[in-house]
Amino acid sequence: MRYSGLALSFGLLMIILAGLGFLGGQALDGRLGTSPLFAILGVLAGIGLAFYDLLREVSLADRLEKRRRKGRKSGGREGTG
């Protein structure tokens, strides 16, 4: 249950970024006559950015969890002295 918000955020972000990448790629394809090259590249870039954000968020959550555990082991006296 802890990561359900992260999963929802990832799913929405992937849809939004892939959609924006597709629309931007379609606009470039229309100008350059390269359909569907940039539309596909835009979708792939959007998916890649969504995965990058997911890894960043998981890494942050992991660091916070480790700090929380460390503080619990030391009796909650983190930062004293």
Helices and strands as residue ranges (DSSP letters): H 4-32, H 37-73
